[in-house]
Amino acid sequence: MKQLFSALYRKLEATDNRFERYLKSQIDWNNRLIAITGARGTGKTTMLLQRVKEQHGNHPEKALYVSLDNIFFTANRLYSLAEEFLSLGGEELYLDEVHKYPTWSREIKNIYDDFPKLKIVFTGSSMLEIYKADVDLSRRVRHYQLFGLSFREFLIFEGLLQTRHNAFTLEDILENHLSIVHTLNKEITPLPSFYKYLQYGYYPFYREDITGYGERVLQTFNTIIESDLPNVQRIDFYSINRIKKLFYILSEMVPFTPNISQLSQMTDVTRTSLMNYLQLLKKAHCVLLLEKRATGTRQMVKPEKIYLQNTNYCYALSAENPNIGNLRETFFFNQLQQKHKVTYTEQTDFCIDGKYYFEVGGKQKSSKQIKDLKNAYLALDGITNGFKNEIPLWLFGFLY
């Protein structure tokens, strides 16, 4: 226990609270059991440490943070740790990377049931199926999901938005984009920063080494598929290699309108396995699947289009500059899917919440395609200010 606290103190000394992710202020920290899932590299660990430091300083006694991939847990049970921590007056237990601990769900349930005075916050892979764990946590846990940096957060992280503007709702942007842009343009010149964000702004770790960032992104992907995925799903080495092959094939073809039979042949897997692999890549926050509006079993049909999950993947995987049209659509899809349902429509590029229609393109794009549609808009790259139903593409990066 002493070693765990000593390690925590070192981490807290190095934790910077000047920039906080959007989710931190949205979490109801009073809940007794909180789950935070998200892709590797999005800042879950930092957010836990910031919370501990904010509430208890650099040398807490009543709060303990531990990562469950710590060697400590090769010889010690999580339940026993919680029991000892509580006996020492502990009140808040922060558990990181629970997917690395085989019996995490059962032991967390037992801790929750047996120690009612103890609050538990845990993080795990975006693939973690909390509601399908081997014990029922659904009635106990409050679940939050953390996405990568929005364009708004990137600007704050870079110190370019001094007033730290709050996020806007989609309705705010659609109805008031002219006044919003007018206010923002007093502080920022958006387009140069927007193009930097597309290239390296989605994962907070870009600040550590911008030059080697693309390689780090690919290393993160490999860790997700080779380490996190087997810890969450029952999957063998053969399947891991096929999933990696599928991802690299898709990276050369996005936005890809899939021919499932052809893709099955290219990856040397059955149609069923291919569909499962696509869903795993989606859960791992590696791809975005654009599907028709559907319910029930229809959701298992093939997606209409496939994108990489964020534009940083596009740059990391492209030997040359990635296709600009793909970057624009990927950015729009990525930023909207955090709060909204993004679906396929034959009339336009995207339908949002079954209500709003969007065409995404450059500043020369015509409104001809949407002139007969209600609630239809152009999200345009290369413009600083909008006009009527023409909205700057970068502004959709202020949704969270």
Buried (B, 14 or more C-beta within 10 A) or exposed (E): BEEBBEBBBEBBEEBEEEBBBBBBEEBEEEBBBBBBBBBBBBBBBBBBBBBBBEEBEBEBEEBBBBBBBBEBBEEBEBBEBBBEBBEEEBBBBBBBBBBBBEBBBBBBBBBBEEBEEBBBBBBBBBBBBBEEBEEEBEEBBBBBBBBBBBBBBBBBBBEBBEEEBEBBEBEBBBEBBEEBBEEBEEEBEBBEBBBBBBBBBBBBBBEEEEEEBBEBBBEBBEEBBBBBBBBBBEBEEEBBBBBBBBBEBBBEEBBBEBEBEEBBEBBEBEEEBBBBBBBBBBBBBBBBBBBBEEEEEEEEEBBBBBBBBBBBBBBBBBEEEBBEBBBBBBBBBBBBBBBBEBBBBEEBBBBBEEEBBBBBBEEEBEBEBBEEBEEBBBBBBBBBBBEEBBBBBBBBBBBB
